[in-house]
Amino acid sequence: MPVFSTPAILLRRLDYGDFDVIITFFTLTNGKLTVIAKSAKKSTKRFGGILELFSILELVASTGRGKGLPVLQEAVLKEPFSGIRADFRKTAYASYWAELIYNWMEDNFKQDALYSLFEHVLSELDSGQTPEAALNILFQMRFLNLAGYRPHLAACSKCHKELDRIGQSKIMLDLKGGGILCGGCSSRSASRISLARGTIKQLLWVESGDLAKATRMKFTPAALKESARFLEEFTIFHLGKQPRSLKFLRQVRG
């Protein structure tokens, strides 16, 4: 059976039978990939303590026969990110990001930009040097862009009036239309979600460009709160359902 190797971030694991584990990875070379780790629950020599959520590993797998899952042959732990799993708030954020990737990304479809983004925010989350809420804004803005659901914040989503020409300081948003509304268009909308002009400009700034510089963007508490509300509602609307991990995140965040 052909064998392949790739860096990978562990997204999800599920016990299968008495000894096996089915694991979904987000890999650098193959995108989302589900494998079976045979006898993983009793083989401490090969997999003992390393098949943990959000860890980065170098995995070696062989393609299964027919339509069977690839088989995980061995794995080397590269980044454990144990600081995330030791903190329930950090775990809540990482779980939300992992579920978005799991639900929206197609199997075996390479997404190296998204892999780099996920690795970056997990590293920052683990280190504790950047506020979790700010990382959440950064991840969601860039994830939505890469997934093809980029919110249109530079101009009115209906009449296309540019942001700098919209007079009001609080600007309404249209989830269905996918972006902001000018004063005239918002008067005909039932939307009740709004963002301050300054917050919108910050969101536009962090959605592209240098990732390290975007990570250092400073949000006020008010900007973090309204950005989180908007992006989470936007995500739910376009995904068509609320991720289960988002409910947990909202509970621990308060």
Long-range contacts (C-beta under 8 A, 24 or more apart in sequence): 1-62, 1-63, 1-64, 1-65, 1-71, 2-62, 2-63, 3-60, 3-61, 3-62, 3-73, 4-29, 4-30, 4-60, 4-61, 4-62, 4-63, 5-58, 5-59, 5-60, 5-61, 6-30, 6-33, 6-58, 6-59, 7-56, 7-57, 7-58, 7-59, 7-78, 8-33, 8-56, 8-57, 8-58, 8-59, 9-54, 9-55, 9-56, 9-115, 9-118, 9-119, 9-122, 10-51, 10-52, 10-53, 10-54, 10-55, 10-57, 11-53, 11-98, 11-101, 11-102, 12-53, 12-98, 12-102, 13-51, 13-53, 15-41, 21-51, 22-69, 23-51, 23-72, 24-102, 25-57, 25-59, 26-98, 26-101, 26-105, 26-111, 26-114, 26-115, 26-118, 27-59, 27-115, 28-110, 28-112, 28-115, 29-110, 30-108, 30-110, 31-105, 31-106, 31-107, 31-108, 31-109, 31-110, 31-111, 32-101, 32-102, 32-105, 32-106, 32-107, 32-108, 32-109, 33-61, 33-70, 33-107, 33-108, 34-69, 34-70, 34-107, 35-59, 35-61, 35-69, 35-70, 35-71, 35-72, 36-64, 36-68, 36-69, 36-70, 36-71, 36-72, 37-71, 37-72, 38-71, 38-72, 40-72, 46-74, 46-75, 47-72, 47-75, 50-75, 50-76, 50-77, 50-80, 51-75, 52-80, 52-82, 52-85, 53-85, 53-94, 53-95, 53-98, 54-81, 54-84, 54-85, 54-94, 54-98, 54-122, 55-79, 55-80, 55-81, 56-81, 56-119, 56-122, 79-122, 79-123, 79-126, 81-122, 81-123, 81-125, 81-126, 82-126, 83-125, 83-126, 83-127, 83-128, 84-122, 84-125, 84-126, 88-252, 89-132, 89-252, 89-253, 90-125, 90-126, 90-132, 92-245, 92-248, 92-249, 92-251, 92-252, 92-253, 93-125, 93-132, 93-135, 93-136, 93-249, 94-122, 94-125, 95-245, 95-248, 95-249, 96-136, 96-243, 96-245, 96-246, 96-248, 96-249, 97-121, 97-122, 97-136, 97-139, 97-143, 98-245, 99-243, 99-244, 99-245, 99-246, 100-140, 100-143, 100-235, 100-239, 100-243, 101-143, 103-239, 103-243, 104-147, 104-239, 105-147, 111-146, 113-146, 114-143, 114-146, 116-211, 117-142, 117-143, 117-146, 117-211, 120-211, 120-215, 124-215, 130-215, 130-216, 131-224, 133-219, 133-224, 133-228, 133-253, 134-215, 134-217, 134-218, 134-219, 134-224, 135-215, 136-228, 136-231, 137-203, 137-206, 137-219, 137-224, 137-227, 137-228, 137-231, 138-206, 138-214, 138-215, 138-217, 140-231, 140-232, 140-235, 141-203, 141-206, 141-207, 141-231, 142-206, 142-207, 142-208, 144-231, 144-234, 144-235, 144-238, 145-207, 145-208, 149-178, 149-234, 149-235, 149-238, 150-207, 151-178, 151-179, 151-203, 151-230, 151-231, 151-234, 152-177, 152-178, 152-179, 152-180, 153-179, 153-180, 153-200, 153-203, 153-204, 154-204, 155-179, 155-180, 156-180, 156-181, 156-182, 156-185, 157-181, 157-185, 158-182, 158-185, 159-184, 159-185, 163-197, 163-200, 163-201, 166-197, 168-197, 169-196, 169-197, 170-194, 170-195, 170-196, 170-197, 171-195, 171-196, 171-197, 171-200, 173-230, 173-234, 175-233, 175-234, 175-237, 175-238, 176-237, 178-234, 178-238, 193-229, 193-230, 193-233, 194-226, 195-226, 195-227, 195-230, 196-222, 196-223, 196-226, 198-223, 199-223, 199-226, 199-227, 202-227, 203-227
